[in-house]
Amino acid sequence: MNIVVIGAGGVGGYFGGKLAKSGCDVTFIARGKHLEAIKTKGLQVKSILGDFTVYPKVTNNLSDIKNPDLIILGVKSWQVLGIAEQLKSVIGSETMVLPLQNGADNADKLLSVLPKENVLAGLCKIVSKVESPGVINHFTFEPEIVFGEYDNKKSERIQNLKSVFDKAGFKNTLSEDIHLDIWKKFLFIGTISGIGALTRAVFGVMREQEGIRKIIYDTAKEMVAIANAKGVGLTSKDIEMIVKVIDSLDYNTTASMQRDMMEGKPSELDNFNGYIVAQGKELGIETPTNAFIYHCLRPQEIKARS
């Protein structure tokens, strides 16, 4: 299978590396020192499940790509629309585009630009980072891709893709309800990321504070209300599930959006709390907790993007 991985960071680098290791024809889209390191030394993956190095094709120019069967998007949510515009001249009628970003509407963003037959829906679960140029460090938790057709049909191509992922040797799940699965992950990410960026506190500190725990619950309740209005069946049980996860994680854990904001980088704020606020306005649902977090963080986001 001819696979293109856009973004060779913690997500794209790990899963793309595993696919390359299994024998797939993988091309990475990367840039800067990361690009040069992969060109000269290969892509090194350090993992609690076993280290490996692969020597894939790598470029910084999407126009170099020819006839891809699958394009995996390992970029940030706020980059998806721009990438989709660039993909219009690259994809063929049979190309599958699989978004793995955090957030609830990445497949919808793709559908606003690309033909529906090209768009899959998906998410990933992984804790990893770029340790240094050309080096990916996966340091906890078994990585997984959850994916499916946008309409949940068990098409021949989606089952073939599962076989490719199985051969690559990473955990993967062909979803029965991909939108519900995406929202379950979004519920966790969206609930903790914004308040983490606002407090600058690790999970352990936040979960011990009664007032912050209430904010976590209130944020999640608003997200569930939005999901339900959009026909996604999240429930109060899902809220308890994500709080249980927050309580179980290492005391010093932080969220990726939180880290980006603390480092002065552009973040996924508009795709997380901002998305809930925007959907609340559109659907006539009050989202005061998400709005407070979003508007308090927005000046930092504007500064980072300037």
ROKOLDREN-235797 format. One line per field, with one value per residue (C-alpha): x, y, z; residue number from 0. Coordinates in nm, 2 decimals, decimal comma, padded with zeros to 4 digits, always signed. Example, Ala and Ser with C-alpha at 12.3 -4.5 7.8 and 13.67 -1.06 7.14 Angstrom:
REM residues 2
px: +01,23; +01,37
py: -00,45; -00,11
pz: +00,78; +00,71
nr: 0; 1
This chain:
REM residues 306
px: +00,00; +00,12; +00,09; +00,16; +00,19; +00,16; +00,33; +00,61; +00,57; +00,46; +00,15; +00,26; +00,61; +00,50; +00,22; +00,39; +00,71; +00,53; +00,37; +00,70; +00,86; +00,59; +00,68; +00,43; +00,56; +00,55; +00,64; +00,65; +00,58; +00,81; +01,01; +01,32; +01,57; +01,33; +01,32; +01,69; +01,75; +01,51; +01,67; +02,02; +01,97; +01,63; +01,34; +01,42; +01,13; +01,21; +00,92; +00,83; +00,71; +01,05; +01,28; +01,33; +01,46; +01,32; +01,45; +01,13; +01,10; +01,06; +00,99; +00,85; +00,66; +00,32; +00,34; +00,61; +00,33; +00,19; -00,12; -00,15; -00,38; -00,39; -00,31; -00,27; -00,30; -00,07; -00,10; -00,28; -00,66; -00,62; -00,41; -00,66; -00,85; -00,53; -00,39; -00,72; -00,70; -00,35; -00,47; -00,72; -00,45; -00,28; -00,56; -00,73; -01,08; -00,96; -00,74; -00,85; -00,77; -00,77; -00,76; -00,62; -00,64; -00,79; -01,12; -01,47; -01,50; -01,18; -01,36; -01,63; -01,35; -01,22; -01,57; -01,61; -01,32; -01,27; -01,51; -01,70; -01,56; -01,21; -01,28; -01,25; -01,30; -01,07; -00,88; -00,57; -00,46; -00,09; +00,15; +00,46; +00,67; +00,95; +01,25; +01,50; +01,52; +01,45; +01,37; +01,02; +00,98; +00,67; +00,69; +00,37; +00,03; -00,02; -00,09; -00,41; -00,59; -00,97; -01,12; -01,41; -01,60; -01,78; -02,11; -01,99; -02,03; -01,81; -01,68; -01,43; -01,17; -01,20; -01,16; -00,86; -00,72; -00,76; -00,56; -00,28; -00,29; -00,29; +00,02; +00,19; +00,15; -00,01; -00,35; -00,63; -01,01; -01,26; -01,53; -01,90; -01,98; -01,69; -01,85; -01,94; -01,58; -01,44; -01,66; -01,56; -01,20; -01,29; -01,48; -01,16; -00,93; -01,17; -01,25; -00,90; -00,69; -00,84; -00,85; -00,50; -00,38; -00,56; -00,43; -00,09; -00,13; -00,06; -00,35; -00,27; -00,30; -00,62; -00,80; -00,73; -00,89; -01,27; -01,33; -01,14; -01,31; -01,64; -01,51; -01,41; -01,76; -01,93; -01,71; -01,79; -02,17; -02,17; -01,98; -02,23; -02,52; -02,37; -02,29; -02,65; -02,79; -02,58; -02,71; -02,41; -02,51; -02,27; -02,41; -02,33; -02,15; -01,90; -01,83; -01,76; -01,54; -01,32; -01,29; -01,18; -00,91; -00,80; -00,78; -00,58; -00,31; +00,04; +00,03; +00,25; +00,06; -00,03; -00,23; -00,07; -00,28; -00,18; +00,18; +00,15; +00,00; +00,25; +00,53; +00,37; +00,29; -00,03; -00,27; -00,60; -00,80; -01,04; -01,09; -01,16; -01,34; -01,38; -01,56; -01,80; -01,88; -01,94; -02,16; -02,35; -02,43; -02,54; -02,76; -02,90; -02,72; -02,56; -02,19; -02,08; -01,79; -01,64; -01,69; -01,51; -01,21; -01,20; -01,22; -00,96; -00,72; -00,80; -00,56; -00,27; -00,37; -00,39; -00,04; +00,10; -00,04; +00,10
py: +00,00; +00,35; +00,55; +00,92; +01,04; +01,42; +01,52; +01,30; +01,39; +01,18; +01,05; +01,03; +00,93; +00,63; +00,49; +00,57; +00,42; +00,09; +00,08; +00,14; -00,13; -00,38; -00,32; -00,06; +00,21; +00,51; +00,87; +01,12; +01,49; +01,67; +01,99; +02,16; +01,97; +01,68; +01,64; +01,65; +01,40; +01,15; +01,19; +01,13; +00,89; +00,74; +00,77; +00,63; +00,52; +00,46; +00,27; +00,08; -00,19; -00,21; +00,03; +00,04; +00,25; +00,28; +00,46; +00,59; +00,84; +01,19; +01,53; +01,87; +01,90; +01,75; +01,78; +01,51; +01,26; +01,04; +00,81; +00,76; +00,48; +00,63; +00,96; +00,98; +01,32; +01,36; +01,74; +01,95; +02,01; +02,37; +02,27; +02,03; +02,27; +02,41; +02,06; +01,95; +02,24; +02,12; +01,76; +01,83; +01,82; +01,51; +01,25; +01,02; +00,88; +00,58; +00,77; +00,73; +01,03; +00,94; +01,22; +01,12; +01,46; +01,55; +01,72; +01,64; +01,77; +01,69; +01,46; +01,73; +01,98; +01,74; +01,69; +02,06; +02,05; +01,69; +01,44; +01,23; +00,91; +01,01; +01,08; +00,84; +00,92; +00,83; +00,90; +00,77; +00,70; +00,75; +00,92; +01,02; +01,31; +01,42; +01,37; +01,52; +01,56; +01,22; +01,06; +00,97; +00,87; +00,66; +00,63; +00,50; +00,35; +00,10; +00,31; +00,25; +00,38; +00,37; +00,43; +00,37; +00,49; +00,82; +00,65; +00,34; +00,10; -00,20; -00,15; -00,37; -00,10; -00,03; -00,40; -00,42; -00,12; -00,31; -00,59; -00,34; -00,21; -00,56; -00,65; -00,33; -00,47; -00,19; -00,20; -00,09; -00,10; -00,09; +00,12; +00,03; +00,40; +00,61; +00,94; +00,82; +00,70; +01,03; +01,22; +00,99; +01,09; +01,45; +01,45; +01,36; +01,59; +01,89; +01,86; +01,87; +02,06; +02,41; +02,41; +02,27; +02,56; +02,81; +02,68; +02,57; +02,27; +01,90; +01,65; +01,55; +01,90; +01,97; +01,66; +01,72; +02,07; +02,05; +02,37; +02,25; +01,91; +02,09; +02,29; +01,96; +01,82; +02,13; +02,15; +01,78; +01,83; +02,11; +01,89; +01,61; +01,85; +01,96; +01,60; +01,49; +01,78; +01,66; +01,31; +01,16; +00,94; +01,05; +01,00; +01,08; +00,74; +00,87; +01,17; +00,94; +00,73; +01,03; +01,15; +00,80; +00,82; +01,16; +01,03; +00,72; +00,90; +00,99; +01,28; +01,50; +01,44; +01,74; +01,77; +01,85; +02,16; +02,28; +02,23; +02,41; +02,71; +02,71; +02,71; +03,00; +02,79; +02,80; +02,55; +02,36; +02,60; +02,69; +02,33; +02,23; +02,48; +02,72; +02,46; +02,39; +02,76; +02,80; +02,49; +02,62; +02,94; +02,76; +02,51; +02,75; +02,57; +02,76; +02,68; +02,92; +02,71; +02,64; +03,01; +03,13; +02,90; +02,99; +03,36; +03,37; +03,17; +03,34; +03,64; +03,39; +03,21; +03,54; +03,63; +03,29; +03,31; +03,67
pz: +00,00; -00,09; +00,22; +00,29; +00,64; +00,68; +01,00; +01,13; +01,50; +01,79; +01,61; +01,25; +01,33; +01,55; +01,33; +01,00; +01,13; +01,22; +00,88; +00,71; +00,92; +00,81; +00,44; +00,33; +00,09; +00,32; +00,24; +00,53; +00,48; +00,73; +00,76; +00,90; +01,11; +01,15; +00,77; +00,73; +01,02; +00,87; +00,53; +00,66; +00,95; +00,91; +01,15; +01,49; +01,72; +02,08; +02,23; +02,55; +02,31; +02,13; +01,95; +01,58; +01,29; +00,94; +00,63; +00,45; +00,18; +00,32; +00,16; +00,25; -00,08; -00,12; -00,50; -00,48; -00,39; -00,66; -00,65; -00,27; -00,15; +00,21; +00,36; +00,73; +00,89; +01,19; +01,21; +01,46; +01,43; +01,33; +01,03; +00,88; +00,65; +00,50; +00,44; +00,28; +00,03; -00,07; -00,10; -00,37; -00,64; -00,49; -00,42; -00,67; -00,66; -00,46; -00,21; +00,16; +00,39; +00,76; +01,02; +01,36; +01,53; +01,87; +01,83; +01,72; +01,36; +01,17; +00,93; +00,87; +00,79; +00,53; +00,39; +00,34; +00,09; -00,04; -00,21; +00,04; -00,11; +00,00; +00,37; +00,66; +01,02; +01,30; +01,62; +01,79; +02,15; +02,21; +02,44; +02,24; +02,13; +01,91; +02,14; +01,89; +01,51; +01,36; +01,69; +01,82; +02,19; +02,28; +02,66; +02,80; +02,71; +02,42; +02,10; +01,91; +01,60; +01,60; +01,26; +01,02; +00,72; +00,80; +00,77; +00,97; +00,67; +00,68; +00,33; +00,16; +00,16; +00,54; +00,61; +00,39; +00,58; +00,90; +00,76; +00,67; +01,03; +01,17; +00,97; +01,10; +01,45; +01,64; +01,82; +01,60; +01,61; +01,33; +01,51; +01,52; +01,58; +01,49; +01,58; +01,93; +01,97; +01,85; +02,09; +02,38; +02,33; +02,27; +02,60; +02,78; +02,59; +02,58; +02,95; +03,09; +02,83; +02,87; +03,25; +03,25; +03,03; +03,25; +03,58; +03,45; +03,69; +03,64; +03,66; +04,01; +04,14; +03,95; +04,05; +04,42; +04,42; +04,48; +04,28; +03,98; +03,99; +03,97; +03,67; +03,51; +03,56; +03,44; +03,12; +03,05; +03,10; +02,85; +02,60; +02,65; +02,59; +02,26; +02,15; +02,23; +02,02; +01,73; +01,76; +01,94; +02,24; +02,51; +02,86; +03,22; +03,24; +02,99; +03,21; +03,50; +03,28; +03,17; +03,53; +03,63; +03,36; +03,49; +03,84; +03,73; +03,53; +03,66; +03,90; +03,68; +03,36; +03,14; +02,82; +02,48; +02,43; +02,78; +02,70; +02,37; +02,54; +02,82; +02,57; +02,37; +02,07; +01,86; +02,01; +01,95; +02,18; +01,90; +01,82; +02,18; +02,42; +02,13; +01,92; +02,21; +02,25; +01,88; +01,86; +02,17; +01,99; +01,68; +01,86; +02,13; +02,42; +02,70; +02,76; +03,03; +03,17; +02,83; +02,74; +03,05; +02,98; +02,61; +02,65; +02,93; +02,71; +02,38; +02,43; +02,47; +02,16; +01,96; +02,09; +01,99; +01,64; +01,59
nr: 0; 1; 2; 3; 4; 5; 6; 7; 8; 9; 10; 11; 12; 13; 14; 15; 16; 17; 18; 19; 20; 21; 22; 23; 24; 25; 26; 27; 28; 29; 30; 31; 32; 33; 34; 35; 36; 37; 38; 39; 40; 41; 42; 43; 44; 45; 46; 47; 48; 49; 50; 51; 52; 53; 54; 55; 56; 57; 58; 59; 60; 61; 62; 63; 64; 65; 66; 67; 68; 69; 70; 71; 72; 73; 74; 75; 76; 77; 78; 79; 80; 81; 82; 83; 84; 85; 86; 87; 88; 89; 90; 91; 92; 93; 94; 95; 96; 97; 98; 99; 100; 101; 102; 103; 104; 105; 106; 107; 108; 109; 110; 111; 112; 113; 114; 115; 116; 117; 118; 119; 120; 121; 122; 123; 124; 125; 126; 127; 128; 129; 130; 131; 132; 133; 134; 135; 136; 137; 138; 139; 140; 141; 142; 143; 144; 145; 146; 147; 148; 149; 150; 151; 152; 153; 154; 155; 156; 157; 158; 159; 160; 161; 162; 163; 164; 165; 166; 167; 168; 169; 170; 171; 172; 173; 174; 175; 176; 177; 178; 179; 180; 181; 182; 183; 184; 185; 186; 187; 188; 189; 190; 191; 192; 193; 194; 195; 196; 197; 198; 199; 200; 201; 202; 203; 204; 205; 206; 207; 208; 209; 210; 211; 212; 213; 214; 215; 216; 217; 218; 219; 220; 221; 222; 223; 224; 225; 226; 227; 228; 229; 230; 231; 232; 233; 234; 235; 236; 237; 238; 239; 240; 241; 242; 243; 244; 245; 246; 247; 248; 249; 250; 251; 252; 253; 254; 255; 256; 257; 258; 259; 260; 261; 262; 263; 264; 265; 266; 267; 268; 269; 270; 271; 272; 273; 274; 275; 276; 277; 278; 279; 280; 281; 282; 283; 284; 285; 286; 287; 288; 289; 290; 291; 292; 293; 294; 295; 296; 297; 298; 299; 300; 301; 302; 303; 304; 305
